[in-house]
Amino acid sequence: MTSKQDLRTLFERYYDKMYVAARIMLHDDEESRDAVSDVFARIADGSIDVREDTASAFLLTCVRNKCLKMIRAKLVRQRASRFLQMDDSIEMTPIDAQTDRLTAVLDFCERELTPQTLRVFQLRHQQRKTYAEIASTLGISEAAVYKHLAQALKKIKNHFNP
């Protein structure tokens, strides 16, 4: 179904349904139009082949998948933006202040963390070992490693950023 007439028929018949589905997922008119247009562009260039008997469900699935990709890309951009903002703020502090802060964190860890949690924390952040390597070294599960690290980070955050 790639002739201009077939494409026009698909567009006229399914555009509104596809747009509404995209609008529900994306909450943005412009992005919704872009998602639907991208699906039709892929049909036009032959990347997608639409069968007439399953066109409605297939096109709605294509729009849903495109919307999910757009949402995922937006989330990645947001996370990267937050990371870059955090990274910028760290580099703006003098090296002495960073060193003092790290020393304070390490002292706190040695005082407040259980011996096992401290050992997991040190293996992960000082020796840069993976969860699997830590689990193997200490004879515990990777889930336990995760729990120890989560507990350590929670205590550190609560103490230094109440």
C-alpha positions as CSV (number, residue, x, y, z in Angstrom):
1,M,0.0,0.0,0.0
2,T,2.5,2.7,-1.1
3,S,0.7,4.4,-4.0
4,K,-0.2,8.1,-3.5
5,Q,-3.9,7.3,-3.6
6,D,-3.5,4.5,-1.0
7,L,-1.5,6.8,1.2
8,R,-4.1,9.6,0.8
9,T,-6.9,7.1,1.7
10,L,-5.0,5.9,4.8
11,F,-4.3,9.5,5.8
12,E,-7.9,10.6,5.4
13,R,-9.3,7.5,7.2
14,Y,-6.9,7.2,10.2
15,Y,-5.2,10.6,10.8
16,D,-7.7,11.8,13.4
17,K,-7.6,8.6,15.4
18,M,-3.8,8.5,15.3
19,Y,-3.6,12.2,16.3
20,V,-5.9,11.6,19.3
21,A,-3.9,8.6,20.5
22,A,-0.7,10.6,20.2
23,R,-2.2,13.6,21.9
24,I,-3.3,11.4,24.9
25,M,0.2,10.1,25.3
26,L,2.3,13.2,24.6
27,H,0.0,16.0,25.9
28,D,1.4,18.3,23.2
29,D,-0.3,19.3,19.9
30,E,2.9,19.9,18.0
31,E,4.7,16.7,19.1
32,S,1.5,14.7,18.4
33,R,1.4,16.0,14.8
34,D,5.0,15.2,14.5
35,A,4.5,11.6,15.7
36,V,1.7,11.0,13.2
37,S,3.5,12.7,10.4
38,D,6.5,10.5,11.0
39,V,4.5,7.4,10.7
40,F,3.0,8.5,7.4
41,A,6.4,9.6,6.2
42,R,7.7,6.1,6.9
43,I,4.8,4.6,5.0
44,A,5.5,7.0,2.1
45,D,9.2,6.1,1.9
46,G,8.5,2.4,2.1
47,S,9.9,1.8,5.6
48,I,6.5,0.6,6.7
49,D,4.2,-1.6,4.7
50,V,0.5,-1.4,5.7
51,R,-1.9,-4.2,5.0
52,E,-5.5,-3.1,4.4
53,D,-7.1,-5.7,6.7
54,T,-5.1,-4.6,9.8
55,A,-4.4,-1.0,8.9
56,S,-6.3,0.6,11.9
57,A,-4.7,-1.4,14.6
58,F,-1.3,-1.4,12.9
59,L,-1.2,2.4,12.5
60,L,-2.3,3.0,16.1
61,T,0.4,0.7,17.2
62,C,3.0,2.6,15.1
63,V,1.9,5.9,16.6
64,R,2.0,4.4,20.1
65,N,5.6,3.2,19.5
66,K,6.6,6.5,18.0
67,C,5.2,8.3,21.0
68,L,7.0,6.0,23.4
69,K,10.3,6.6,21.6
70,M,9.7,10.4,21.8
71,I,8.9,10.1,25.6
72,R,12.0,8.0,26.2
73,A,14.2,10.5,24.3
74,K,12.7,13.4,26.2
75,L,13.4,11.6,29.5
76,V,17.0,10.9,28.5
77,R,17.5,14.6,27.5
78,Q,16.1,15.6,30.9
79,R,18.4,13.2,32.8
80,A,21.4,14.4,30.8
81,S,20.5,18.0,31.4
82,R,20.2,17.4,35.2
83,F,23.5,15.5,35.2
84,L,25.3,18.3,33.3
85,Q,23.8,20.9,35.7
86,M,25.1,18.8,38.7
87,D,28.4,18.3,37.0
88,D,28.8,22.1,36.4
89,S,28.1,22.9,40.0
90,I,30.7,20.5,41.2
91,E,33.5,21.8,39.0
92,M,32.8,25.4,40.1
93,T,33.8,24.6,43.7
94,P,37.4,24.9,44.6
95,I,39.4,21.7,44.8
96,D,40.1,22.3,48.6
97,A,36.4,22.5,49.3
98,Q,35.8,19.3,47.3
99,T,38.6,17.5,49.2
100,D,37.2,18.7,52.5
101,R,33.7,17.5,51.5
102,L,34.9,14.1,50.4
103,T,36.9,13.7,53.7
104,A,33.8,14.6,55.7
105,V,31.8,12.0,53.7
106,L,34.4,9.3,54.3
107,D,34.6,10.1,58.0
108,F,30.9,10.0,58.3
109,C,30.8,6.6,56.5
110,E,33.4,5.1,58.8
111,R,31.4,6.3,61.9
112,E,27.9,5.7,60.9
113,L,27.7,2.8,58.5
114,T,27.7,-0.9,59.5
115,P,31.0,-2.7,58.7
116,Q,29.4,-4.7,55.9
117,T,27.8,-1.6,54.3
118,L,31.0,0.4,54.7
119,R,33.0,-2.5,53.0
120,V,30.5,-2.6,50.1
121,F,30.6,1.2,49.8
122,Q,34.4,1.3,49.7
123,L,34.6,-1.5,47.1
124,R,32.2,0.3,44.9
125,H,33.3,3.9,45.2
126,Q,37.0,3.6,46.1
127,Q,38.0,0.5,44.2
128,R,35.4,1.0,41.4
129,K,34.3,-2.6,41.5
130,T,31.1,-3.8,39.8
131,Y,28.1,-5.1,41.8
132,A,29.0,-8.7,40.6
133,E,32.6,-8.3,41.7
134,I,31.6,-7.0,45.1
135,A,29.1,-9.8,45.5
136,S,31.7,-12.4,44.6
137,T,34.3,-10.8,46.9
138,L,32.0,-10.6,49.9
139,G,30.0,-13.8,49.3
140,I,26.7,-12.0,49.1
141,S,24.1,-11.5,46.3
142,E,24.1,-8.6,43.9
143,A,20.7,-7.6,45.4
144,A,22.4,-7.4,48.8
145,V,25.1,-5.2,47.3
146,Y,22.4,-2.9,45.9
147,K,20.6,-2.7,49.3
148,H,23.8,-1.9,51.1
149,L,24.7,0.9,48.7
150,A,21.2,2.3,48.7
151,Q,21.3,2.3,52.5
152,A,24.7,4.0,52.6
153,L,23.6,6.7,50.0
154,K,20.4,7.3,51.9
155,K,22.3,7.9,55.2
156,I,24.9,10.1,53.5
157,K,22.2,12.2,51.7
158,N,20.1,12.6,54.9
159,H,23.2,13.7,56.8
160,F,24.7,16.1,54.3
161,N,21.5,17.3,52.5
162,P,18.7,17.2,55.1
